[in-house]
């Protein structure tokens, strides 16, 4: 059987950067805490834990003092930095540069549009770590939209500045923007170009992978998609593969693979999310080749 891996799958720049920063800090022999899993991939988290990384939740943050705290690629709200300053915590900031730039845009827009009674609307997943950081830039006054039903939160007679979590579907984002525009027109706003500002804040590495993986998935009889179960990006890209190749299987580790999937198949493709380590993809490839 021919087994090939997608050369564009694996960590995006932001995640790769965060992992390298964590490894560098751990190699110094110092104790390093990560506020939440450094990446939404259990296998990679286990590897870093074996090097000494300690994962904590937000509840424990307030009790930490005099230590090193890693800020993950997803970023954090301003309150986290304030708490760190009060508790003599050294911040190791591994926020993805794209997320950091987005945080700054949202913060500036919120400060500028407050006097104009404008609304900061963020298209994203409730409770997602990146979204928590983005809403924090507005002191949680921003409006979170996840599905069309959430549009009732918006006052369509007032200006809207629309941003998106970096890992959302670009087509869904465009649809939400069009629905907001339609509702503004229904509310009597004719000059929607001035009332609705849509910012292109979806990461190019994410939006570019979706069409690429659809092309990749069509080439093989079976697709093994490798990702952590909690990865927002993983769910999005898996769905993209499944839409063009029904024989697409979602796995998080090698022990989830079943030999029966490959019966009668002559070609297999292996790909993954932006939060999937390349070493895990290669490990799964080697396992399949040994069948």
N, C-alpha and C positions, 0 to 999 in steps of 0.2 A: 504494500500500500504506500502511496505517495503522501507524505506528511510535511506540510509547510507552515511556517509561522509568518505572521504579518510583521514586516520590518518597522512599521510605524506604531505598533502597539507597545505598551509599557508606559512608564512614568512620563508625564508631561514635565516641562521645565520646572514649574513651581513645586511639584512634589519631589522631583529629583533633588532640587536645591535644598528643600527642607530636610530630606533624609541625609544628605551630605553634611549639612550643618550639625545635625544631631550626632552623626558618627564622629565628626571632628571634636565636638564637645565631650563625648563619652570617652574618646581616646586619651583625653587629658586626665582621666581617672576621677573626675569630679562627679558628684551626684547631680543628675539632671532629671527634672520633672517635666512631663508633657501634659498640658491642659487638654485632656481628651486624647483619643488615639491619634498618633501623628499622621496616619493615613487610613482610609477606610478599606484596609486589607488586613485580615487577621494574621495571615502568614508572615507578612512583613513586620507587623507589630510584634509578633513573637520573636522574630529575629533580633529586633532592636532591644526588646526586653532582655534578651539573653546577653546583650552587651551592657546592660545596666540602666536602660531608660525606664523611668517610673511614670506610669500613666495615672493621672488623678482626674476627678471631676470638679465642677465649679464649686460644689459645696465645701470641698476640702481646701480650695484656694485661700479662703480667708484665714485658715489656720496655719498656713505655711509662713515661715520666716527664715531670713538669712540663707537663701538657697538659690539655685539656678532654675529658671522656668523657661521652657521652650514654647514659643508661640508657633503654632502649626501653619501650614500653607493657607488654611482657610481664613486666618486672621482672627482678630478679637475686637470687641468693643472698647471704647476709651476707659470704661470702668475697670477693666482688667489691669490696665497700665497704672491706674491710680492706686489700686489695691497693692500692686507690686511695689510701688514707691513707698507706701506707708509701712510695708512689712520688710523693707530692706531685701527685696527679691531682685536678683539680677536677671533681666530679660534677655533671652537669646531669641531674637526675632527672625523667624523663618517664614514670615508671611509672604505669599506669592506676590511678586512685584505687580502683577496685573490686578490682583485683589486689593493691594495697597493703593494703587492708583484709583480704583473704583471707590474705595472708602473715602478718599480725598475728594473725589467729584461729588459724592453724595453729601458729604459734610458741608462743602462749599455751597452747593445748591440749596441745602436746607437753611443755612444761615442767610443766604441772599433772598430766598423766596418767602421767608417767614413774614416779612413786612408786607408782602404782596398777597398774603393769604393763599399762596400756592401750596400744592400738595406733592409730597415726595412719595411716589408709588414704586414699590419694588416687587418684581415678578420673581418668585422663588418658592422654595419648599419650607413649610413651617417647621421651626426647630432645627433646621440645618445649620451647622456651625458657621458657615460663611454668612448666612442670612442674619444670624444673631449679631455678628460683627457689623454688618451693613446697617441694620436697624439701629444699632448703638450709636452710629454717627449722627442720628437724628434725635438722640435721647428717647428712642422708641416712639417717636411721634410719626414716623413714616408709616405708610399703609402697605401691608403685605397682601399681594394677590397671588394665589396659587392656581385657581380654576376660574372659569367665567362667572360662576355664581358669586365670587368674591367682589365682583365689580360694584355691588350695592354699597360697598364701603366708601366709594368715591362720590364727591360732589361734582357733577359734570358741568356746573356753571362756574367753577373755579379752575384756574390754571393747574395743569398736571405736568410734572417732570417724571418720566418713566425710565426706570433702570431695571436691569435683570441680574440675578445671580449668574455668575460666569459659566456655570455648567448646565444651564437650561437649554431646552430645544429651541433652536432659532426660529423654526416654523411656528411653534406654539407662541413664542414671544411676538412675532409679527401678527399673529391672529388676535392676541390680547390687545395690541396697539390699535388694530383696526376696529375692534369692538368698542374701545374707549372713544375713538373718533366718532363712531356711529352714534353712541349714546350722547356725546356732546352736541351733535347736530340735532338730535331729538330734543335736547334740553334748550335749544334755541341759539346755540353758539355756531355762527356761520364761519368765523375766522379761526378754524381749528388749528391752523399752522402756528398761530401765536399762542394758543391755549394749551396745545399738547406738544411737548418736546420729548422725542424718543431717543435715548442714548444707546448706541451699539456697544453693549458691555459684555456680550458673550465671548468667551475666550476663543480665539481663532483655532487653537489646537483642538478644542472640543468640537466646534462647529465644522471644522474641516475633516474630522475623523468620521463623522456620520456618513457622508457620501462615499468616502474612501472605503469604509468597512462594508457598505452595501455592495460595492464592486468586488471587494475581496470575497465576501460570502457567496456570491453567485458562482465563483470558480470551482467550488468543491462540493462533493456529495454530502459531507457532514462538516459542521463547524463546532468547535469547542471554544466557547467564550469564557475567559478566565477573569474573575473579578470578586471583590469582597461583596458580601450580601448587603452591606450598608452604603455602598457607593452609589450616589445619585447618578454620576456619569456612567457607571457600569450598567445600571438599569436602562438608561437611555440608549447606550450603544448596543446592548444585547437586543433590545427591542428592534433596533435598526437592522441587525443581522437576521433576526427571526422573521422579519417582514419580507425578506427576499429569499430566505432559505429555511423552510420549516424544520429541517433536521439540524437545528442549532441548539446546543446544550449549554446551560449556565453552570459552571463549576467554580468552587472557591479553593479547592485543594485537589491534589492527585488522587486521594482515596475516594473521591466522589465519582470518579470515572468508571463506567461500566463497559466491560469488553463487548457485551452484546450489541452496543450501539453501532459498532463498526462492522458487523456481519454483513457481507455482501458489498461493502463499500471499498472503492479503489483509491479515493482521494479524500484527504482530510485537511482542513485549515484550522489553525489555532490563532486566536487574537485575544485582545483584552482591553481593559479600561485604562484611563490616564492614571489611575491609582494602583495599577497592577505591576508588580516588579518583573523585570525581564527574566530574572533567574527562575521565577515560578513558571512562566510561560515555557522556558527551555526545559524545565524539569518535567512538565506535562508532555511536551513533545517527545522526550526520551522515553517516557513510560509507554506512550502509544506505539512508538517504533519497536518496542520490545514485545508487543503483543504477538 
